[in-house]
Amino acid sequence: MSKTPEFAILQNSRTKYTSIWNGEEWTDAQPSEYDILYGLAKLMRTASDPSEIVKALSEEARRIGEERNSE
């Protein structure tokens, strides 16, 4: 039985297309975000525990959101 991933990055280098799966839906990124998301995807492919990277990014995004909301 296959399990739905919590996070995924789909990329096309020819068109600079990127879509990100957040566990519930796909979100298309801007072509200008391709290179940074390519680096992230490469890091995740080579990490011993990619879920730790996703966890750290989620925590940082949450922290930034809380910081912006308190201003």
C-alpha positions in Angstrom: 0.0 0.0 0.0 1.5 3.4 -1.0 1.6 6.3 1.4 0.8 9.9 0.4 4.0 12.0 1.0 3.8 15.0 3.4 6.0 17.0 1.0 7.2 16.8 -2.6 8.8 19.0 -5.2 8.2 18.5 -8.9 10.4 20.4 -11.3 11.0 20.7 -15.0 14.4 22.2 -15.8 13.6 23.0 -19.4 10.6 25.2 -18.5 11.7 26.3 -15.0 8.4 24.9 -13.7 8.1 24.0 -10.0 5.2 22.7 -8.1 5.2 21.9 -4.4 3.0 19.3 -2.6 2.2 20.2 1.0 0.5 16.9 1.8 -2.9 18.2 0.7 -2.5 20.1 -2.6 0.0 21.2 -5.2 1.1 24.8 -5.4 2.9 26.2 -8.4 6.0 28.4 -7.7 7.1 31.3 -9.8 9.8 30.6 -12.4 12.1 33.1 -10.5 12.0 30.6 -7.5 13.2 27.7 -9.6 16.9 27.9 -8.6 16.4 28.1 -4.9 13.8 25.3 -5.0 16.2 23.2 -7.1 18.8 23.6 -4.4 16.3 22.6 -1.7 15.2 19.6 -3.7 18.9 18.6 -4.2 19.5 19.0 -0.5 16.5 16.8 0.4 17.6 14.1 -2.1 21.0 13.8 -0.5 20.0 14.2 3.2 20.0 11.3 5.5 16.6 12.4 6.9 14.7 14.7 4.5 11.8 14.9 6.9 14.1 16.9 9.3 14.6 19.5 6.6 10.9 19.8 6.0 10.3 20.1 9.8 13.0 22.8 10.2 11.5 24.8 7.3 8.0 24.5 8.7 9.1 25.7 12.1 11.0 28.6 10.6 8.0 29.6 8.4 5.8 29.5 11.5 8.2 31.6 13.5 8.4 34.2 10.7 4.6 34.3 10.4 4.2 34.8 14.2 6.9 37.5 14.1 5.1 39.4 11.3 1.8 39.1 13.1 3.2 40.6 16.2 4.5 43.8 14.5 
